[in-house]
């Protein structure tokens, strides 16, 4: 159980930081190419939603596999 809590405590900030880093890179490159206000109000928000959804699904998948592994090992004892 301690392993699961430690992994959760480290993965959530890692996913948040990765999302922030990706969105910063996308924002800087789009500013460099001179995209207008419509890009930031439409496409940029949709990109953020997609990346955040992918991060949440990845986190829940990892969490589910760890809980499943923990449940299987507790049944063997």
One Martini backbone bead per residue (centre of mass of N, CA, C, O) as a GRO file, in nm:
protein
   77
    1UNK     BB    1   0.056   0.064  -0.018
    2UNK     BB    2   0.300   0.255  -0.007
    3UNK     BB    3   0.366   0.240  -0.310
    4UNK     BB    4   0.101   0.370  -0.411
    5UNK     BB    5   0.126   0.644  -0.266
    6UNK     BB    6   0.401   0.724  -0.383
    7UNK     BB    7   0.321   0.712  -0.680
    8UNK     BB    8   0.093   0.920  -0.663
    9UNK     BB    9   0.269   1.156  -0.547
   10UNK     BB   10   0.455   1.158  -0.818
   11UNK     BB   11   0.258   1.155  -1.071
   12UNK     BB   12   0.087   1.408  -1.054
   13UNK     BB   13   0.315   1.622  -1.082
   14UNK     BB   14   0.431   1.506  -1.347
   15UNK     BB   15   0.177   1.550  -1.523
   16UNK     BB   16   0.150   1.854  -1.473
   17UNK     BB   17   0.431   1.933  -1.578
   18UNK     BB   18   0.403   1.813  -1.863
   19UNK     BB   19   0.162   1.982  -1.947
   20UNK     BB   20   0.294   2.258  -1.904
   21UNK     BB   21   0.534   2.216  -2.096
   22UNK     BB   22   0.377   2.160  -2.357
   23UNK     BB   23   0.208   2.426  -2.354
   24UNK     BB   24   0.453   2.616  -2.362
   25UNK     BB   25   0.571   2.521  -2.630
   26UNK     BB   26   0.321   2.574  -2.800
   27UNK     BB   27   0.292   2.877  -2.731
   28UNK     BB   28   0.574   2.971  -2.831
   29UNK     BB   29   0.553   2.869  -3.125
   30UNK     BB   30   0.293   3.024  -3.198
   31UNK     BB   31   0.415   3.304  -3.142
   32UNK     BB   32   0.649   3.281  -3.344
   33UNK     BB   33   0.434   3.243  -3.593
   34UNK     BB   34   0.187   3.453  -3.544
   35UNK     BB   35  -0.068   3.389  -3.405
   36UNK     BB   36  -0.378   3.453  -3.325
   37UNK     BB   37  -0.648   3.482  -3.110
   38UNK     BB   38  -0.812   3.237  -3.220
   39UNK     BB   39  -0.613   3.017  -3.141
   40UNK     BB   40  -0.627   3.060  -2.824
   41UNK     BB   41  -0.955   3.021  -2.810
   42UNK     BB   42  -0.952   2.730  -2.958
   43UNK     BB   43  -0.708   2.533  -3.018
   44UNK     BB   44  -0.550   2.554  -2.751
   45UNK     BB   45  -0.781   2.446  -2.571
   46UNK     BB   46  -0.808   2.170  -2.715
   47UNK     BB   47  -0.522   2.075  -2.659
   48UNK     BB   48  -0.540   2.088  -2.352
   49UNK     BB   49  -0.773   1.887  -2.320
   50UNK     BB   50  -0.630   1.645  -2.453
   51UNK     BB   51  -0.379   1.629  -2.270
   52UNK     BB   52  -0.534   1.602  -2.004
   53UNK     BB   53  -0.689   1.344  -2.077
   54UNK     BB   54  -0.441   1.167  -2.124
   55UNK     BB   55  -0.326   1.198  -1.837
   56UNK     BB   56  -0.569   1.082  -1.683
   57UNK     BB   57  -0.575   0.805  -1.823
   58UNK     BB   58  -0.287   0.723  -1.746
   59UNK     BB   59  -0.322   0.741  -1.440
   60UNK     BB   60  -0.565   0.544  -1.411
   61UNK     BB   61  -0.419   0.300  -1.533
   62UNK     BB   62  -0.192   0.282  -1.325
   63UNK     BB   63  -0.375   0.265  -1.076
   64UNK     BB   64  -0.533   0.011  -1.159
   65UNK     BB   65  -0.290  -0.183  -1.183
   66UNK     BB   66  -0.199  -0.150  -0.884
   67UNK     BB   67  -0.460  -0.242  -0.748
   68UNK     BB   68  -0.470  -0.518  -0.884
   69UNK     BB   69  -0.198  -0.616  -0.773
   70UNK     BB   70  -0.269  -0.580  -0.472
   71UNK     BB   71  -0.512  -0.772  -0.471
   72UNK     BB   72  -0.361  -1.030  -0.567
   73UNK     BB   73  -0.148  -1.037  -0.331
   74UNK     BB   74  -0.362  -1.051  -0.096
   75UNK     BB   75  -0.491  -1.329  -0.183
   76UNK     BB   76  -0.225  -1.513  -0.151
   77UNK     BB   77  -0.196  -1.484   0.177
   0.00000   0.00000   0.00000
